[in-house]
Amino acid sequence: MIISLWRMGGDRHLSVYTVHEEPNPVADRLDRAERLAFLRDGFSLPAALWTPFWMASRQLWIPLAVYAVVVATVGLALHLGGASPTQIGVAIAAVHLIVGYESYQLERWSYEQRGFTLAGTVAGKNKIECERRFFETWLHRQPVISAPTKAVNGQPANGTLAASAGKMANAASRRWRLFRPRTA
Protein backbone atom coordinates (compact mmCIF):
# COMPACT_ATOMS: atom_id res chain seq x y z
CA MET A 1 0.00 0.00 0.00
CA ILE A 2 2.81 2.41 0.87
CA ILE A 3 4.43 1.71 -2.50
CA SER A 4 1.24 2.73 -4.28
CA LEU A 5 1.00 5.99 -2.32
CA TRP A 6 4.62 7.08 -2.72
CA ARG A 7 6.06 5.76 -5.95
CA MET A 8 9.63 4.56 -5.76
CA GLY A 9 12.19 6.76 -7.45
CA GLY A 10 11.16 8.64 -10.55
CA ASP A 11 9.21 5.76 -12.08
CA ARG A 12 5.58 6.85 -12.09
CA HIS A 13 4.28 3.59 -13.56
CA LEU A 14 5.40 1.02 -11.00
CA SER A 15 2.81 -1.67 -10.28
CA VAL A 16 3.20 -4.32 -7.61
CA TYR A 17 1.38 -7.64 -7.95
CA THR A 18 1.16 -10.58 -5.61
CA VAL A 19 0.72 -13.99 -7.20
CA HIS A 20 -1.54 -16.57 -5.57
CA GLU A 21 -1.83 -20.29 -6.32
CA GLU A 22 -4.95 -22.41 -5.82
CA PRO A 23 -5.16 -24.90 -2.90
CA ASN A 24 -4.68 -28.15 -4.83
CA PRO A 25 -2.66 -27.25 -7.91
CA VAL A 26 -2.49 -29.59 -10.87
CA ALA A 27 0.80 -31.37 -11.51
CA ASP A 28 1.66 -29.87 -14.89
CA ARG A 29 3.50 -26.57 -14.58
CA LEU A 30 1.81 -24.97 -17.60
CA ASP A 31 -1.65 -25.80 -16.29
CA ARG A 32 -0.61 -24.42 -12.90
CA ALA A 33 0.65 -21.24 -14.56
CA GLU A 34 -2.72 -20.65 -16.23
CA ARG A 35 -4.51 -20.86 -12.88
CA LEU A 36 -2.35 -18.38 -10.97
CA ALA A 37 -4.08 -15.22 -9.76
CA PHE A 38 -2.29 -11.86 -10.03
CA LEU A 39 -3.59 -9.22 -7.58
CA ARG A 40 -2.49 -5.60 -8.02
CA ASP A 41 -1.60 -3.65 -4.92
CA GLY A 42 -2.93 -0.12 -4.74
CA PHE A 43 -6.03 1.98 -5.06
CA SER A 44 -9.00 0.57 -6.97
CA LEU A 45 -11.32 3.16 -8.49
CA PRO A 46 -14.14 0.66 -9.21
CA ALA A 47 -13.97 -0.51 -5.58
CA ALA A 48 -14.26 3.07 -4.37
CA LEU A 49 -17.06 4.12 -6.72
CA TRP A 50 -19.26 1.03 -6.68
CA THR A 51 -18.26 -0.62 -3.42
CA PRO A 52 -21.20 -3.00 -2.84
CA PHE A 53 -21.30 -4.11 -6.49
CA TRP A 54 -17.52 -4.53 -6.58
CA MET A 55 -17.59 -6.69 -3.44
CA ALA A 56 -20.48 -8.79 -4.74
CA SER A 57 -18.76 -9.34 -8.11
CA ARG A 58 -15.68 -10.64 -6.28
CA GLN A 59 -17.79 -12.72 -3.89
CA LEU A 60 -16.50 -10.88 -0.83
CA TRP A 61 -19.61 -11.68 1.21
CA ILE A 62 -18.21 -11.12 4.71
CA PRO A 63 -16.62 -7.76 3.82
CA LEU A 64 -19.88 -6.81 2.07
CA ALA A 65 -21.84 -7.54 5.26
CA VAL A 66 -19.33 -5.54 7.33
CA TYR A 67 -19.55 -2.67 4.81
CA ALA A 68 -23.35 -2.65 5.04
CA VAL A 69 -23.25 -2.59 8.86
CA VAL A 70 -20.62 0.20 8.91
CA VAL A 71 -22.48 2.37 6.39
CA ALA A 72 -25.80 1.87 8.20
CA THR A 73 -24.22 2.60 11.58
CA VAL A 74 -22.38 5.71 10.36
CA GLY A 75 -25.46 7.00 8.55
CA LEU A 76 -27.77 6.37 11.51
CA ALA A 77 -25.34 7.83 14.06
CA LEU A 78 -24.85 10.99 12.00
CA HIS A 79 -28.58 11.31 11.36
CA LEU A 80 -29.41 10.97 15.06
CA GLY A 81 -26.62 13.43 15.83
CA GLY A 82 -28.30 16.06 13.65
CA ALA A 83 -25.91 15.94 10.69
CA SER A 84 -27.08 17.20 7.32
CA PRO A 85 -27.55 14.83 4.37
CA THR A 86 -24.41 16.33 2.80
CA GLN A 87 -22.34 15.45 5.87
CA ILE A 88 -23.74 11.91 5.86
CA GLY A 89 -22.87 11.62 2.16
CA VAL A 90 -19.31 12.80 2.83
CA ALA A 91 -18.92 10.26 5.62
CA ILE A 92 -20.14 7.43 3.37
CA ALA A 93 -17.83 8.65 0.60
CA ALA A 94 -14.96 8.43 3.10
CA VAL A 95 -15.91 4.80 3.78
CA HIS A 96 -15.86 4.18 0.02
CA LEU A 97 -12.39 5.72 -0.28
CA ILE A 98 -11.12 3.50 2.53
CA VAL A 99 -12.49 0.45 0.71
CA GLY A 100 -10.82 1.67 -2.51
CA TYR A 101 -7.45 1.87 -0.78
CA GLU A 102 -7.90 -1.45 1.03
CA SER A 103 -9.40 -3.38 -1.90
CA TYR A 104 -6.18 -5.31 -2.45
CA GLN A 105 -6.14 -6.42 1.19
CA LEU A 106 -9.77 -7.54 0.98
CA GLU A 107 -9.11 -9.63 -2.14
CA ARG A 108 -5.92 -11.10 -0.68
CA TRP A 109 -7.80 -12.04 2.50
CA SER A 110 -10.51 -13.68 0.39
CA TYR A 111 -7.92 -15.76 -1.47
CA GLU A 112 -6.32 -16.83 1.82
CA GLN A 113 -9.73 -17.87 3.18
CA ARG A 114 -10.23 -20.09 0.12
CA GLY A 115 -6.87 -21.78 0.70
CA PHE A 116 -4.75 -20.02 -1.92
CA THR A 117 -1.05 -19.72 -1.13
CA LEU A 118 1.26 -16.83 -1.93
CA ALA A 119 3.49 -17.87 -4.84
CA GLY A 120 5.43 -14.63 -5.05
CA THR A 121 5.51 -10.87 -5.50
CA VAL A 122 6.56 -9.01 -8.61
CA ALA A 123 6.87 -5.37 -9.70
CA GLY A 124 6.84 -3.86 -13.17
CA LYS A 125 5.37 -1.21 -15.43
CA ASN A 126 2.15 -3.13 -16.18
CA LYS A 127 0.51 -6.51 -15.63
CA ILE A 128 1.98 -8.07 -18.76
CA GLU A 129 5.53 -7.16 -17.74
CA CYS A 130 4.88 -8.43 -14.22
CA GLU A 131 3.57 -11.74 -15.55
CA ARG A 132 6.62 -12.11 -17.81
CA ARG A 133 9.02 -11.34 -14.96
CA PHE A 134 7.28 -13.74 -12.61
CA PHE A 135 7.16 -16.63 -15.09
CA GLU A 136 10.82 -16.14 -16.06
CA THR A 137 11.82 -17.11 -12.53
CA TRP A 138 8.90 -19.35 -11.53
CA LEU A 139 8.57 -21.71 -14.51
CA HIS A 140 12.12 -23.11 -14.48
CA ARG A 141 11.75 -24.04 -10.78
CA GLN A 142 8.63 -26.13 -11.43
CA PRO A 143 8.93 -29.84 -12.25
CA VAL A 144 8.33 -31.00 -15.81
CA ILE A 145 5.86 -33.86 -16.08
CA SER A 146 7.30 -36.80 -17.97
CA ALA A 147 5.33 -38.89 -20.45
CA PRO A 148 3.20 -41.60 -18.80
CA THR A 149 4.46 -44.42 -21.05
CA LYS A 150 7.91 -45.31 -22.30
CA ALA A 151 8.98 -45.43 -25.91
CA VAL A 152 8.84 -48.89 -27.48
CA ASN A 153 10.90 -50.12 -30.45
CA GLY A 154 12.29 -46.70 -31.21
CA GLN A 155 8.82 -45.10 -31.50
CA PRO A 156 8.17 -41.95 -29.46
CA ALA A 157 5.91 -42.33 -26.42
CA ASN A 158 2.30 -41.16 -26.60
CA GLY A 159 1.79 -37.68 -25.26
CA THR A 160 5.23 -36.42 -26.30
CA LEU A 161 5.89 -33.74 -28.87
CA ALA A 162 7.75 -36.20 -31.07
CA ALA A 163 4.77 -38.58 -31.08
CA SER A 164 2.43 -35.75 -32.00
CA ALA A 165 4.71 -34.66 -34.83
CA GLY A 166 4.87 -38.23 -36.12
CA LYS A 167 1.07 -38.53 -36.08
CA MET A 168 0.75 -35.25 -37.96
CA ALA A 169 3.27 -36.38 -40.58
CA ASN A 170 1.44 -39.71 -41.02
CA ALA A 171 -1.89 -37.90 -41.39
CA ALA A 172 -0.40 -35.54 -43.98
CA SER A 173 0.98 -38.43 -46.04
CA ARG A 174 -2.40 -40.23 -45.93
CA ARG A 175 -4.12 -37.04 -47.02
CA TRP A 176 -1.68 -36.67 -49.89
CA ARG A 177 -2.40 -40.23 -51.02
CA LEU A 178 -6.14 -39.58 -50.95
CA PHE A 179 -6.11 -36.29 -52.81
CA ARG A 180 -3.09 -36.52 -55.11
CA PRO A 181 -3.71 -36.15 -58.82
CA ARG A 182 -4.51 -39.42 -60.50
CA THR A 183 -2.16 -40.61 -63.17
CA ALA A 184 -3.17 -42.90 -65.95
Buried (B, 14 or more C-beta within 10 A) or exposed (E): EEEBEEEEEEEEEBBBBBBBBBEEBEEEBEEBBEEBBBBBBBBBEEBBBEBBEBBEEBEBEEBBEEBEEBBEEBBEEBEEEEBEEEEBEEBBEEBBBBBBBBBBBBBBBBBEEEEBEEBBEBBBEEEEBBBEBBBEEBEEEBEEEEBEEEEEEEEBBEEBEEBEEEEEEEEEEEEEEEEEEEEE
